[in-house]
Amino acid sequence: MFKRLLISLFTLFFCSVNISVASSDNPFAKNDVLTVGKDIAWKIDKEAKHAVKSSAGSKGTFYHLKFDNRHIELFISSDAEGSKPKKFSQLEVKDVTIDGKTSPLFKWCLNNQERHKRFLQQGLNVRKNICVIDGNKGTFVMSLNKATLEDLKKARRLSIMLKPFRTPLELKYDISDFDDMYLALNARPAPVVVAPVVKKTEQVASEPKKKCWSGPPAKYSNIKSVEYECGDASAKMDAERWVTKLVNQEKAKEQALAEEKAEQAKLAEEKEQKAMAVELKQQEQLQLEAAALAASQAKQLELNSEITQKMLKVCQKYWDKGEHRCYCQKYIDHAPEEIQASSTCE
């Protein structure tokens, strides 16, 4: 019996662990998400030779994505300017993806980290310091190789999954403007030359391509629209997929909230029904007790009436003789006028 109980408990624990792990893989249920769109521009500092894209998170936290041709750096601060680093006792980086796929360079960092390969952990060294986490400075730095730089220049999306607190945070960046930023950061001043005469057709060809936007339904105004080149069907499809993904996340949150409210309403209704059932049972009990008391009183009256009739018959025999008995004193009101109550019977 004990062995069977032990097996059942182990099975229940194993199932609970599997359910917990599955929930943690669901970004709708467990992860916070901060989306940084293309509308937040890169701030280019040509003298310092770096560019920064900054966005405000929750609880007075700001996230700065920095690029300096050699590194991609995430810097977390408690101010918009980035002058006050946010300190973490334990900062983890769970994943870095480019257009939805884990960066090969980040995989290399995981495979070359001491102790374990599950996620990048503060305090654990990575070979050649290709990836470095510094919780005291609120930074995560990844040194770029040529392949990763080319991936970033071609990419539209960059995602960094952090665990700075109890709940993981996914930072989603629209970097479709990364290549433009790279060119602007590294552009050298052009020599002054006399502009040649350009034909009208050439002027039209050199004009910038028209930009279009893929936006969410009006109901989801908190989701930012995604920009793409109007004539680029692939870019349009990619932008629509991105917006659809964000809309589906919002729908999932709404559904979870609706289910929670429905469950609360169900519990409230069950509680009310139980209270009504208890009250009804109490009323039925009171009615039964009242009926029993009334029946008892009626029976007592009936018994008293029978006893009275019997005693009156007995006493009447003595009263007819002009005699009186003390046990008939109780019924003296029924006696003839000549029979009087006796003081000795009191």
N, C-alpha and C positions, 0 to 999 in steps of 0.2 A: 504493500500500500504506500509506504514512504517513498519507495523507488519510483512508483508511477507518478506520485505527486511531484517529485524532484524533476522528472522528465517534462511534466506539464509546465512547471515554472520556467525551466530552461527554454522551452519552445516559445512561451509567451515573451520572455526577455529578448530572444533572438528576433522575433517579429517586431517588437517595439523598437529595437535598434534599427532594423531595416526601414521601418516607417519613418523614424527620425532622420535617417540619411537621405531618404527620398525627398522629404520635405526640405532639407537643406539644399538639395539640387534644384528646387523650384524657385526661380527668382521672384516670382509673383508673391510667394508666401513669406520668404525669408530675407531677401536682399533689399536694401535701400538702393535707389537709382538716382543719379544726378546726370542729366543730359545737357551737354554744352554744344549748342548749334553753331552753324557757320556765321550766324548773325553776331556772335561774339568774336571780334577781330583779334588777330595777332598784334601785339605791340612790339614793333621792331626797333631795336637799339643797335644801330650800325657801329657805333663806337665800341660798345661792349661786345658786339658780334653775337647777339642772341636775340631770340624772339620769345614772347610769353603770351599765352592765352589764359586768362583768369576768369574764374566764376565763383559766385557765392554759393555755399552749401547751407546747411541748417545749423542752428545754434551758434551763429557767429563764426563759422569756419569757412575759409576761403581756399580754393584749390587752384594752383598755378602750374600749367604745363609749359615747360621751358625747353627750348631747342637751341644748341650752340654749335651745330655742325658735327660735333663729336659725341654728344650725349643727348638723350631724352630724359628729362628730369621732372618728377612730380614733387612740388613743394607745397606743404600745407601750412597755413598761417591763420592767425586770429584777427588779421586786419586785411583790408582790401589791397593795400600797397605791398604787402608781403614783407614788412619789416619786423613782424613779431612772429617767429616760428612757433608752431603749436607742438608741444612735447607729448610723446606717447611712451608709456612704460613698455608697451609691446605693440609693434607695428608689423603687420604681415601683408605680403602681396601674393594673392592666390593665383592670379592669371593676368597675362597681357595678350590681347588679341588684336589682330589687324584684319579688318573686313571679315570678322567672325571666326578667324582661325588663330589658334595660339601661335605666337611668334616663335620661330625656330630658335632665335637667340635667347628668348626667355626660357625655352625648354633646356637649352644648354646650361643656363644658370642653375636651373633646378637640379639637373644631373651632376653638376659640379659643385653643389653646396655640401658642406660637411653635415654629417649626422642623418639627414633625411632629404627626400626629394619631393615631398607633397606640396610645399609652398615655400616661398622665401620668407625667412624668419629673421627678425632683428637679433643681432648678436651672433649669427652663424655666418662664417666667411664663405664667399664664393671664389673659386679659382680666378686669379688675375684681377679680382675685384671688378669683374665685368658688370655685376649687379651689386649695388650697395644700398642697404637700408640704414638710416640713422634716425631713430625715434626722437632723440634729443633735439634734432634740427628739423624734424618733420619732413624728411626727404626720402625719396626713392630715386636712384640714378641708375640708368642702364647705358653703358658705353655701346655705341653703335658700330656695327661693321657695315661694309659696303652694301651687302644684300639687304639688310634691314633698312638702311637709309633709302634704297631704291623702292622697297616695299611701301615705306611711308609716303614717298613722293607720288606713288601711283594710287594710294589707298583713299578710301572715302570715310572709313570709320576706324577709330582707335578706342579700345576699351581696356580699362585698368581696374581689376577687382582687388579692392583693399579689405582688410579687416582691422580698422583702427580701434573699433569698439566691439561690443558684443555682437552686433549685427553687421554682416559684411556690407560694403558699399561698392557699387559698380559705377565708375565714372565713364560715361560714354561721350566721346568727342567726335564731332563732325570735322574731319581733317581734309575734306575735298579741296580746301584752299591751301594745303600744306606745300604743294609744289610752287604755287604763286608766292607764298611767303619765303620759300627757299631761294627763289630767283631774286626777290627783292632784297633779302638779307645779304646775298652774295654779289649783287650787281655792283659793277664799278662805274664811276662817273664816265659818261661817254664824251669823247672829244667834240668840241663845237664845230659843226660843219654846216655849210649852206644847204638848206633843204632842197632837194631836186624837185623839178616839176613833176607832179604825179597825175596821171590820167584819172578821170572820174571813176573808171571801173576799178582801178587799183585802190583808190580811196575807199570805195565801198567794200572791197575785199579785206582791207586792213581794219575796218571797224570792228569793235569787240562784239562777240556773239551775244545774242539776247539771252537774258536769264529768265527762267521760269521757276515757280515755286510749287511744291507739293505740300498741301496742308491737310490737317485733320478735319473731321466733321465739326460743325459749329459748337456742338455739345462739349467738345474737348479743346476748348480755347487755351488751356494751359500747356498744350503741346505745341512746340514751335515748328513752323514750316521749314522745309528743307529745299535749298536752292539747287538747281541743275540747269545745264544748257538746254535751251528749248529744242534744238534739233537733235539732241542726243537721246535716242530711244532707250539705250541701256542705262544711261544716267537717270532718266525719268523712272524707269522700272525700279532701280535701286533706291531712289528717293521714296517712291511709293511704298516699297517693302519696309523701309525704315519707319515711315510714319505709321504704317499698318501695325508693325510690331509694338510701337509705343501705345497705339490705340488699344490693341489687344491687352496690353498690360493694365491700362486703366479699366478696361471692361472686366478683367479678372479681379481687380480690386473692388469694383462695384458689386460684382457677383458675390464675392466673399463677404462684403458688408451686408448685402441683402440676405444672405443665408444666415449670418449672425443675428440680424434683426428678426428673421422668421423663427429662429430657434428660441430667442428671448421671448417672442410673442407666444410661442407654443408652451414654453415653460410657465409663463404667466397665466395662460389659460388653464393649464393642468393644475396649477396651484389654486386658482379660483374655483375650479370644479371640485377639488378635494375639500376646500373650505365649505362649499355648498353642501357636499355630501355629509360632512361632519355635522353641520347645522341641521340638516334634514333628519339625520339619525337622532340628534338630541331632541328635536321636536316630536318625533315618533315615540321616543322613550317617555317624554313628558305626557303625551296623550295616553300611552299605555298605563302610566302610573295614575293619571287622573281617572281613567276608566275603572281601574282596579279599586281606587278609593271610593268612587261612586257606587260600585257594585257592593263593596263591603258595607257602606253606610245603608244601602237599601236592604241588604240582608239583615243587618242589625235591627233596622226598623221593623222588618217582618218578624224577626224573632221576638222583639219586645212586644209587638202586638199580640202574638200567640200566647205569650206568658201572661199578659194583662187579662186576656179573655178567660184563661184558666183560673187565675186568682179571683177574678170577679165572681165566677161561679161558686168557688169555695166560700168566699166571704158573704155572698148573698144568702147562703143557708143560715149563717149566724145572724145576719142582719134581720132576716125574716123572723127570727126568734127573739129579736130585741137585744141580741148580744153583740159584743164587739171584741175582736182579737187584735193584738198589736201588729201581727203580720199583715192585717188589713188596713193599718193606719195609712199606708202609702196610697191606698185607693179610696180614702174617705170621701173624696169628691163625688164618688159614684154611689155612696150609701144613702139610705132614706134620711129625711130631715130629723127624725127622732134619734138617729144614731149620731153621736157626737164623738169627736176625737178625744182620746184619753191622754192626760198629761203624763201618766205613768209609762206611756209607750215611747216617750221621747228619749 
